[in-house]
């Protein structure tokens, strides 16, 4: 038996990368990590965003949130500081504001590759590369060539990557993830679902993820001893 974990997140979400770092650390320390299956699912904070947006992240957030630029810079400064504590170097001045839809289609293409590859997860490597590329390296996640280069580095063949960027079937898969999130009542990301029953919202501390993994594992994998009949006591008495 494996423990299934589904993670809804957006490439354009700075807390999603912070949460990924914390969750990855918790999973790496989990004794049963080899029996845990992780699936990254699509979520878009702003699906109406154009393919590319001519402006800075500060200008974009000020417009969307109705805040003053100074307030946005203060908010981004706080996120940058928290990210640094996780070993991340966010660069919001270099960040390219772009719609994340293509990146999500590419992630679904990578998930398809994982089904044929028993080795390390192509989708997991690509998810990491997309997030760090967006927040640390200033890569344009709306640019086909930039996305294909990341996908190829993650292990997805170039032909499959380019086809995936415009594949309507993969766009439908993205929409199904978004619909599933709505069905679960997800209003923000990252959002983690363990064993299809337990939800964790936000970039929780590593310790919270560790506790959740242990709790869900103990509930879904009860202790089993050697088989066979042996003397024991119960509510009605003791056997011989």
N, C-alpha and C positions, 0 to 999 in steps of 0.2 A: 504494500500500500504506500502511496505517496501523498504528500500534503500539497494541495494545489493553492497557489497564491496568485491572485490577479491584481495588477497594479495599474490604475488609471492615472495617466499623467500627460502633460503637454510639454513639447519641446520648448515652448516659450515661457515656461514657468520656472523661475529661479529656485523656488522652494522644492520643486520636483527633483532637481539635481542634489540639493542638500539632503533631502529625504532619501534619495537613492544611496548616497554615501553612508548614511546612518543605517539604513536597512541592510545594505551589503555587508557592513561590519557585523551586524547582529547575525546575519545568516552564516557568515564565515566562521563564527564561533559556535554555531548550533551543532550539537553532536550528530544530528540526523540530517545534516544539510544535503547529503547525497540522495536523500529520498524526498526532497522538496522540489517541486516544479513551479517555476515562476513565469508568468505570461504578462508582458507589457501591453496594455490596452490603450486605445486612443481617446484623447479628450482634447477639445479645443476651447481655450478661454475666449477667443475672439474669431469665430469662423468667418465673420464679415470683413476681416482685414484683407486689403488687397495683397496680391502676390508679393509686391514690394511696396514699402512706404517711405516716402521722401521726408525723413526727419529723424531725430534722435529718440532714444528710448524715453528720455525725460520729457520731450515734447509730446510723444505719443501718450504716455501715461497721464500727463497733465490734462490732455484733451479728453481722454476716456474717463478718467476719474473725477474730472472737474476740480483738480487741485492746482495750487500755485506751483510753478517750477521749483521753488525753494523747498516746498514740502516734499515733492517727489525726490529731489536730490537727497534730502534727509532720509527718506524711506529706503532709497537704493543704497545709501551709505550703510545703513543698519544691516541690510541683507548681505552686502559685501563683507562686512565684518563677521557675520555669522558664517558665511561661506569660507572665509579664511580659516576659521576654527576647524573646518573639515578638510583643510588642505587644498582648497579651491581658490583660484585667483580670478574673480569676476572682473570684467572690464566693460562696464555699461557705456562708456564713451565710445568704444569701438563696436558695440553691438549693432547688428543690422536688423531693423524691424521688418519682419516678413511673415506672411501667412504660413502656418505649420502644416497645412493640408498635405502637401507633397511629401513632406518628411514622414507623415503618418502612413501614407500609402506605401512608402518605401519600407517602413517597419513591418508592414503586413507581408510584403514580398519576402523580407528576411525571415519572418515566421514560417513562411512556406518552405524556405530553404532548410530551416531547422528540422522540419518533418522528415527530410531526406538525409539528415546528417546527425549521426549519433554522438558526435564530438561536442566541443564547446559551442555555446549558443551564438549563432550569427546575429540574431535579433538583440541579444544582450550587449554584444560588442557594439552594434550599430547604435543602440539607444545611448550608450555611454558616449560614443563619438559625436552624436548629434547634440547632446546636451553640453558637453565641454566645448565643442566647436562653436556653438551659439553664444555661450556666456563667457568663455575664456579667450577664444581665438578670433572672434568677430567674423565668423563665416556666415554667408548668406544662405539660410535654410530654405529660401525660395528659388535658389539657383540650381538648375538641373546638373550642371557639371560639378558643382561643389558637393551636391548630394551623392552623385554617382561615385565620386572619388572616395567619400566616406564609406559608402556601401562596399566598394571593392576592397578597401582596406580591412573591412570587417569580415570579408569572406564571401560576399555575394558576387556572382559573376556579373560583369559589366552589362551584358545583354539583358540579363534578368532585371538588373537595377533600372536601366533605361525604360524597359517595357513596363515596369511597375509604377513608374512615375505618372503614367497616363492610363493605367489599366482601370476601366470602369468597375470591374469586379472587386478590385482592391478598394476603390472608393466606396463601394457598397459595404465592404467589411469594416471600413472606418466608421461609416454611418451606423452600422450595427453596434459597434462599441459605444458610440455616443448614445444610442437609444438604450443600451443596457445600463449605462451610467444614470440616465434619467430615471429608468425603472427602479434603480436602487436609491434614488433620491440624492445622488452625488451633486453637490453644489460647489465644490472646490477640489483642487488636487494639490498634492498627491493624495490618492485614496486607495487603501489596501483592503482586499477581501481575502480572508483566510478560510479555506475549506468551504467557500461559498456561503458562509454563515456569519463570520465575524468581521466587522468593518473597523478600520483604523483610519482616521482622518488627519491629514497634515503631516509635516516633517517632524515626527515625534523623536524624542531622544533615543539613542541606540538602546538604552536599557528598557524602554517601553516595548520596542520591537522584540528584544530578547525574551521578555516576560510573556508577550503574546505568543511567540513561537512555542515556548515551553508549555503554556497553558493549553493551546489548541492541540498540540501533539499529544499531550497526556489524555485529553478528552477523546481524541479520535483513534488513539492507539493504546488501548488498555494493556496492562501488563499480562503476559501469558506465560505460564510456567510449563514444565514438562507434562506431557499428556499421560493418560492412563488413570486408573482408579487407585486412590490411596486413602487411608483412614483420615477423616476430618470431622469436625464438629459443626453443627448448624443449629438453627433456632429450635429444631425438634429433637435435638440430642446428638450424641456422638456415635459414629460408625465403629464397627469392630475392625 
